[in-house]
Amino acid sequence: MKEIWTSIRRTPYQSFSAFLILFFTLFLTLILFVSLTFLYGTLNYLETKPQVTVYFQTKTLENQIFKIRDDLMASGKVLSLKYISKNEAFNIYKQLNKDNPLLLEMVSADILPPSLEVYAKKPIYLPEIAEYLKKQGDIDEVQYEKDIIDKLLVLTNTIRISALIFFSYLILMSIVVLTTMILFKIALKESEITLLKLIGATNFYIRKPYIFESLFLGITASTISFGIFSFIVVYFNSFLQSYFKGITVLSVNVFNYPLNIWPLNYVFFAIVFVSITLFGMIISSVASYIATNKYLKV
Amino acid sequence: MIVFDKVTKKFPLGNTALNDVSFEIDDNQFVFLVGQSGAGKTTILKMITQEISPTSGSIIIDDFDITDKNFSQKIELRRKIGIIFQDFKVLSDKNVFENIAVSLKVIGVDNSDLKAKVKKTLELVGLSKKEMVFPVQLSAGELQRVAIARAIIGDRDIIIADEPTGNLDPKTSWDIMKIFKKLEGKKTIIIATHNTDIVNSFQKRVLVLKDGKIIKDQRKGGYEL
């Protein structure tokens, strides 16, 4: 620690420049990371909303409907199912037309079809489910919003690919800029590195102070970025509350484990902090490793 | 022991720095390399430190055949060698103590041993009172003393010096050479120099180089080209 501080003190401008680049990179990464996480969470939420509604003929027995329901649940592609019997359909109808007694007089529970609302685990399963339902007997109609689902699928894929490309670019840019910055710093020490090589220092011995200093700068920059980001999030919390009004839970899958991101919680913040710190440590140490390589060929 | 056997060095542009050079230097021997600029003195020193490799021939230093294609002990070899440069190469952002200690730190000497060894070496080169001073506050002679201290500390068996008095006035040059005199018989010392007076007065082995070849090898020689 003493050596890191001495090095920073002896080359303050280069260290400060490296810190600033790291800070802005990490702050930008943090904003993107959390924004994309929320986007994924929202997409996951929206993906469970599209549904297939199947209307059975009025003569269809409940046992037949329950068999279809059980088969769908067993397929592993269905998130949830809701059976609406004739009576429930009539109650809904009554509720919708409570101000129009004429319409209520004309309709009874017997003429309303029972139905199933099927929520798929992924939108991609919906056409398959719809096809399966169409092949069953006693089906009156199968409805699902094909265009909306297709657009949602295209949108989610586009966002995923764009995020991947943007993150790759951000990582590459950060490493290139940081390497250049650290090269400026190390260039001042070229004769020292040459001397150390000539008197028998190992490559690790020469790299160690630069990597440790970069790690220190990476951890400091990520901590400060996280602090400022957290302050902004807390400051705009009421706006977020109104923006996500009606959505009780948003979650994303992290290595097949669901992580709740909304409402904001300590676990999510802790994971964000650890991720951004690791990211800062990795890019800063990779950059200093590449930068030192140039001068180790004596 | 250092053995050069038919060593030739040709650079890519075609100039020949060394041409079929052979010699042996025994352990703890004191040797001057003399010759005009471009004669090949620095090339020999750089080959010993493995900064450059020969085009042909073999070089053996102690048990290491450094020209063997499978040679992988460059670090171990360099830890046996102390180097002194004409331009000192003293680290400007480290004080005298730190400059000398770096030679021990690279070989992993404990901090407890390090302090005592550095103080002992500072005494040897006459810089005991300047251990906390930074290079910018030192004279050329003192800078060269720091460089010598850095080269001899850590039980390095071979000391090579490339024009160690090249940037110093005559009196300081003699003071510096007195330090080498103290090391005589304890370490192998190879000094490349143009300083006629020093070579003549020491009466040690002299290898005379001209156009990349050894033209004289005198056991107790003077400066003759």
Interface residues (C-beta under 8 A of the other chain):
Chain A: R10 S191 E192 L195 L196 K197 L198 I199 G200 A201 T202 Y205 V298
Chain B: T49 E51 I75 E76 L77 R78 R79 I81 G82 I83 K89 L91 D93 V102 S103 K105 V106 I107 R150
